[in-house]
């Protein structure tokens, strides 16, 4: 067995084991996976792992950003578009510039390479923060702000990164050309993403087969990213745009069975890909440390603390200055209603964790410049990038739950009220459709009455839960019915397993019927 087979096997075991450990400790799994990767990397005998940046930037990144865009809360992003745009563009560029100044003035990294470092660590990875916020019932608007920023700031950072690296390699830089490149890359990425999204929607609308349709969804991010990247546009924005487009059109063109299988597939795939990336990030540390044998340990620690500190400080200063500037310039009533207090801004500011994209960008730095010389301070940039990733994930990730609880940011009732409203409106729509069906010649009266009775009971139960009518035991009766139905479904499964054991039915038939029973049970609210 070679090192690749050992790595794949060990990676899968680590994902399962560390993921279960994180759940047991109630800690976001990205934090545990990164720390676990660091520990595994220093175990004697473990082969050195070198993460190919193209694996992240070309293989992993498109599918991750497409998934995030598809499931994003578009209404929240639209209502907070100005703030998200400022954070994903303005904050990224400010972070890049300030980090570059500190890296050049304190550490002595050449200007162009210092700007490359700033571009590398400027984008945030909202995964860990999103997991924490959702688990603590943080208002959805704040979660969407953090996730929306992380969705778009990769594009800004990677374009700025490309410009900075080109300046290092060529030895020259033009602000005008860099600005035009940023605008052209963004516009081109959005245009390609819209075109690819339209094509995919038309294809999936005509593809009823679940396996083929879900497979198309898995390659949709690549279908946008690869051509955009080849044409010099922003592949990240192309994949994001396609994901948003399909998120809007998907519910109306994708059949229910296909949609259900797609949700299950994406849920598992997201976890596996993100988990693998965070473990691989942790495994990089041993190789990075070995490459810095010429530096003193105290010196490296001091530089790492300085870069980590300024990265976090810039973000905090931004969220406690820019909102006040906006308030001074825009005093419309609609804008005043969107304002949040210092507590929520502190939570958003403290949620700026870095992740695998930053490390992949650092690893993608070229080894040499024009003329054959080495890329200036490449190994040091790698170390500082990992330090920022590790510090923000572990320190901010572990302290964010305490901060949320201390500031009383949680709002569980809002999410429950929104879901209750959705269920009630859907039930009213069902009753209206049943009344319409009653007038059709092909429907039977007993069928209509049976359906109407079920949905009327559901409507009364939801209305009682919302406080619109008095609760006449609807919840208790519903719970008893669901418990009874669970027992009936379990008995059917047991009977099917017994038939399979006797050889009366095949394993394929048993699984197909059990899947139908499982889908019926998934509709229960217990």
Secondary structure by P-SEA (a helix, b strand, c coil): ccaaaaaaaaaaaaaaaaaaaaaaacccaaaaaaaaaaaaaacccccbbbbcccccccccaaaaaaaaaaacaaaaaaaaaaaaaaaacaaaaaaaaaaaaaaaacccccaaaaaaaaaaaccccaaaaaaaaaaacccaaaaaaaaaaaacaaaaaaaaaaaaaaaaaaccccaaaaaaaaaaaaaaaaaaaaaaaaaaaaaaaacccaaaaaaaaaaaaaaaaaaaaaacccaaaaaaaaaaaaaaaccccccaaaaaaaaaaaaaaaaaaaaaaaaaaaaaaaaaaaaaccccaaaaaaaaaaaaaaaaaaaaaaaacaaaaaaaacccaaaaaacccaaaaaaaaacccccaaaaaaaaaccccccccccccaaaaaaaaaaaaaaaaaaccccaaaaaaaaaccccaaaaaaaaaaaaaaaaaaaaaaaaaaaacccccaaaaaaaaaaaaaaaaaaaaaaccccccaaaaaaaaaaaaaaaaaaaaaaaaaaaaaaccccaaaaaaaaaaaaaaaaaccc
